[in-house]
Amino acid sequence: MKKPLQKSRIPENNAFIIRELIAPFFDVNWHFHSEFQLFVVLKGRGTRFIGDHMQAFREGDMVLTGPNLPHLWKNDKAYHDPENGLETHGIVIYFPDNFLRESVFRLEEFEGIAQMLRKSERGIEVTGKANQQITQMMKDMLHMKGAESIIQLLKILNLMVDSPDCHLIANAGYINTNKESEKDRMGQVYEYVMQNFQEKVTLEEAARISNLSVSAFSRFFKSRVNKSFSDFLTDVRISHACKLLHETDLNVSEIAYECGFFTLSNFNRLFRDRVQKTPLEYRKEFMESFLAVT
């Protein structure tokens, strides 16, 4: 796939850029770009899309995405209502695919970092102790300049090499087949689903939004996301159900309704298919693991 034609967000005389993001909600646009991106969520919750993978995110979520890997951190609806007074906070680092004029990919001393960066074409989630260390290093990095900041970035990347706290995200066979010109179309579909999944969502409406026939849209969507539109919608609903099982005391029937399922039996069947356990088993397991940590 050809790389985007857009100009890099990194000035030519800089090796990378780091930004602190504070806003009511994160970028609403599903997108991809030519740079590597390391992003940590300090405040904010919602659903995260990386390639063909989705899951709920919250404070502490940290991901390294490789060049041209589609991604979106979509905040919950509550963040888009000014009356709620909610705010998001994050730190993002962008560095180019020819980082340090490609010396990172050529010199023997950088072999470990180079291999890790190649793996980031599937996205890398950072958890555990490494997450805590890198989060603090990124906070410190906001106040660094010159060579000190580049050394800090290399320390962060080196910490990720062979770390048991780093996990690949997108499926092994995932390839970004999206074209730069299709960003808006896919973004509109994601927005339609995320705004309406708690109610009725139809293939016909998604196709209309995309300005395609139903059959053409079905082929288009599956080729880009590696799953049917129906499976994608179900995954969004199940992901939200997991979030509600974590964060609320709603019973299973109430959660099914809140996630757009019209029958409890259908919700239970689809939840078990995807999570390999019942909603109550999932909630119990989560609470036991949460109490063990605290």
C-alpha distance (Angstrom), angle and dihedral (degrees) to the residues before:
residue distance angle dihedral
M1 . . .
K2 3.79 . .
K3 3.77 116.7 .
P4 3.81 119.0 -111.6
L5 3.78 114.2 -85.3
Q6 3.79 93.2 -139.1
K7 3.79 117.9 116.4
S8 3.79 114.7 -102.9
R9 3.80 116.1 -99.2
I10 3.83 87.8 -134.2
P11 3.82 115.0 89.5
E12 3.80 113.2 -120.7
N13 3.81 92.4 -116.4
N14 3.82 93.4 54.2
A15 3.81 129.0 80.4
F16 3.83 91.1 -152.0
I17 3.79 142.9 -24.8
I18 3.80 131.4 -127.1
R19 3.79 124.4 -160.6
E20 3.76 136.4 -175.6
L21 3.81 110.7 -140.2
I22 3.80 120.6 -153.9
A23 3.81 117.4 166.3
P24 3.81 142.0 122.8
F25 3.83 88.6 -91.8
F26 3.80 140.2 -3.7
D27 3.81 124.1 -98.7
V28 3.81 107.1 -57.0
N29 3.81 95.0 -154.7
W30 3.80 122.3 100.6
H31 3.80 102.2 -137.1
F32 3.79 150.1 143.6
H33 3.79 132.9 -147.8
S34 3.79 142.4 -174.8
E35 3.81 96.4 -102.5
F36 3.79 132.5 84.2
Q37 3.80 110.0 -112.7
L38 3.80 129.4 -157.5
F39 3.80 111.3 -170.3
V40 3.80 132.0 177.0
V41 3.81 125.2 -172.7
L42 3.80 112.0 -138.2
K43 3.80 94.7 171.8
G44 3.81 130.7 9.5
R45 3.80 142.5 64.6
G46 3.78 137.1 -139.9
T47 3.80 141.2 96.7
R48 3.79 124.0 -41.4
F49 3.82 123.4 -151.0
I50 3.82 119.7 -164.0
G51 3.81 116.5 171.3
D52 3.81 105.6 -54.3
H53 3.82 94.3 -17.1
M54 3.78 131.8 90.7
Q55 3.78 135.5 -179.2
A56 3.78 140.8 151.1
F57 3.80 116.6 -85.3
R58 3.78 133.3 -158.1
E59 3.79 140.1 163.9
G60 3.79 110.7 -33.8
D61 3.81 96.8 30.1
M62 3.82 107.8 147.0
V63 3.81 126.8 -178.0
L64 3.80 136.8 170.3
T65 3.81 111.9 -153.9
G66 3.79 123.3 -166.7
P67 3.80 125.7 -136.7
N68 3.82 115.6 -59.8
L69 3.81 95.1 4.1
P70 3.83 107.3 141.1
H71 3.79 114.8 -124.2
L72 3.79 143.8 167.1
W73 3.80 134.3 177.7
K74 3.81 100.5 -157.4
N75 3.79 113.0 -167.7
D76 3.79 121.4 -141.5
K77 3.80 117.0 -92.6
A78 3.79 91.9 -102.6
Y79 3.82 90.5 69.3
H80 3.81 91.0 60.0
D81 3.82 93.6 58.2
P82 3.85 109.1 84.1
E83 3.80 90.8 -156.9
N84 3.82 89.9 69.1
G85 3.81 91.5 61.7
L86 3.82 92.5 -143.5
E87 3.79 123.1 159.4
T88 3.79 137.5 -166.0
H89 3.78 126.9 -146.5
G90 3.78 129.5 -171.9
I91 3.79 145.2 148.4
V92 3.79 121.8 -132.0
I93 3.80 131.4 -172.3
Y94 3.81 121.6 -164.4
F95 3.79 121.4 -167.3
P96 3.82 127.4 169.9
D97 3.79 129.9 -104.8
N98 3.83 87.3 -115.2
F99 3.81 91.3 52.0
L100 3.82 111.3 -175.7
R101 3.80 88.6 0.1
E102 3.83 90.2 -58.6
S103 3.81 93.1 -63.9
V104 3.81 87.5 125.2
F105 3.81 88.5 62.7
R106 3.80 97.6 43.3
L107 3.80 110.0 40.6
E108 3.78 120.7 83.0
E109 3.80 92.3 -132.7
F110 3.80 90.0 62.8
E111 3.81 96.6 46.5
G112 3.81 94.7 111.5
I113 3.81 93.3 49.4
A114 3.81 91.2 45.5
Q115 3.81 92.2 53.6
M116 3.80 91.5 47.4
L117 3.80 91.7 50.3
R118 3.80 90.9 51.2
K119 3.80 89.0 54.3
S120 3.81 89.1 54.1
E121 3.81 88.7 76.7
R122 3.84 82.2 87.9
G123 3.82 93.6 42.5
I124 3.80 124.2 -106.3
E125 3.80 122.8 -129.2
V126 3.80 115.5 -154.2
T127 3.80 118.1 -151.7
G128 3.79 140.2 160.3
K129 3.79 124.4 20.5
A130 3.82 93.5 -12.8
N131 3.81 89.5 55.9
Q132 3.80 91.9 53.6
Q133 3.80 93.1 47.1
I134 3.80 95.0 46.7
T135 3.81 92.9 45.5
Q136 3.80 90.4 57.4
M137 3.81 91.0 44.1
M138 3.81 90.1 53.1
K139 3.81 90.9 49.6
D140 3.80 90.1 50.9
M141 3.78 90.5 46.0
L142 3.80 91.3 62.1
H143 3.81 87.5 72.6
M144 3.81 97.9 43.7
K145 3.78 128.3 96.3
G146 3.79 138.5 -172.1
A147 3.77 122.6 -0.9
E148 3.80 91.4 -12.2
S149 3.80 90.4 66.5
I150 3.83 93.5 48.2
I151 3.80 90.2 49.8
Q152 3.81 89.0 50.9
L153 3.80 91.4 52.3
L154 3.80 91.0 50.1
K155 3.81 89.2 50.1
I156 3.81 89.6 52.9
L157 3.80 92.8 49.5
N158 3.80 92.0 45.1
L159 3.80 90.3 51.7
M160 3.81 88.6 57.7
V161 3.81 93.5 54.1
D162 3.83 109.0 108.7
S163 3.82 90.7 -15.0
P164 3.84 112.9 157.3
D165 3.81 86.3 -143.6
C166 3.83 92.6 66.4
H167 3.81 117.7 88.8
L168 3.80 131.3 -178.8
I169 3.80 113.7 -120.1
A170 3.83 115.3 -168.0
N171 3.79 119.6 60.8
A172 3.80 117.6 -89.4
G173 3.80 93.1 -110.5
Y174 3.80 95.8 49.0
I175 3.80 116.3 127.0
N176 3.80 123.8 174.5
T177 3.79 103.2 -122.7
N178 3.80 93.6 167.3
K179 3.77 118.8 119.9
E180 3.77 123.9 -137.8
S181 3.82 88.7 -114.4
E182 3.83 90.8 57.5
K183 3.79 96.9 59.7
D184 3.80 93.8 96.1
R185 3.79 93.2 46.7
M186 3.80 93.9 51.4
G187 3.78 91.3 41.0
Q188 3.80 91.1 55.3
V189 3.80 91.4 50.5
Y190 3.81 91.9 50.3
E191 3.80 90.1 47.8
Y192 3.82 92.0 49.4
V193 3.80 92.2 51.7
M194 3.80 96.0 43.9
Q195 3.80 92.9 48.4
N196 3.81 95.3 46.3
F197 3.82 110.5 26.1
Q198 3.82 91.2 106.7
E199 3.79 88.1 62.3
K200 3.79 134.6 33.9
V201 3.81 114.9 -41.6
T202 3.79 120.3 -176.6
L203 3.77 135.2 -162.7
E204 3.80 88.5 -137.1
E205 3.82 93.0 58.7
A206 3.80 92.3 46.6
A207 3.81 89.2 51.5
R208 3.82 91.0 48.7
I209 3.80 91.3 51.4
S210 3.81 88.7 51.3
N211 3.82 92.0 48.1
L212 3.82 90.3 -124.3
S213 3.77 135.5 117.3
V214 3.80 115.4 -100.8
S215 3.81 93.1 -106.3
A216 3.82 93.1 45.2
F217 3.80 91.6 48.0
S218 3.81 92.1 49.4
R219 3.81 90.8 54.1
F220 3.80 92.3 43.1
F221 3.81 94.6 49.7
K222 3.80 96.5 45.7
S223 3.80 92.3 48.8
R224 3.83 90.3 53.5
V225 3.81 101.6 39.6
N226 3.82 101.9 29.3
K227 3.79 91.5 -125.6
S228 3.78 139.0 69.6
F229 3.79 120.6 -92.2
S230 3.81 89.3 -112.7
D231 3.81 92.2 53.6
F232 3.80 90.5 46.4
L233 3.82 91.3 52.5
T234 3.79 91.1 48.5
D235 3.81 90.8 50.0
V236 3.81 90.6 52.7
R237 3.80 90.9 50.9
I238 3.81 94.1 46.2
S239 3.82 90.8 47.5
H240 3.81 89.4 54.1
A241 3.80 90.0 47.1
C242 3.82 89.9 55.2
K243 3.80 88.7 51.0
L244 3.82 91.9 52.0
L245 3.81 91.4 47.1
H246 3.83 87.7 55.1
E247 3.76 99.8 42.9
T248 3.82 108.9 29.5
D249 3.80 141.5 47.8
L250 3.80 93.3 -132.6
N251 3.78 114.4 137.1
V252 3.80 120.7 -117.1
S253 3.80 94.3 -99.0
E254 3.80 91.8 52.7
I255 3.80 91.4 47.7
A256 3.80 91.8 50.3
Y257 3.80 89.8 53.9
E258 3.82 93.1 45.1
C259 3.81 90.0 54.1
G260 3.80 96.6 51.8
F261 3.80 100.3 -99.5
F262 3.79 113.2 139.2
T263 3.82 97.4 -162.1
L264 3.79 128.9 40.4
S265 3.80 92.9 -141.5
N266 3.81 91.6 56.3
F267 3.80 91.3 48.6
N268 3.82 93.0 49.7
R269 3.81 92.1 48.1
L270 3.79 95.3 48.7
F271 3.81 92.9 42.7
R272 3.81 91.6 53.2
D273 3.82 91.4 45.8
R274 3.79 92.0 56.3
V275 3.81 104.0 31.1
Q276 3.81 98.4 32.5
K277 3.80 92.1 -131.1
T278 3.79 138.9 65.4
P279 3.83 120.4 -92.7
L280 3.81 91.2 -107.1
E281 3.81 92.2 48.7
Y282 3.80 89.0 49.3
R283 3.83 93.0 50.4
K284 3.81 92.4 47.0
E285 3.81 92.5 49.3
F286 3.81 91.5 48.4
M287 3.80 93.3 49.4
E288 3.80 92.3 48.2
S289 3.81 91.8 51.1
F290 3.83 91.2 44.9
L291 3.81 92.4 51.9
A292 3.80 90.8 46.7
V293 3.81 90.2 56.6
T294 3.79 95.3 45.3
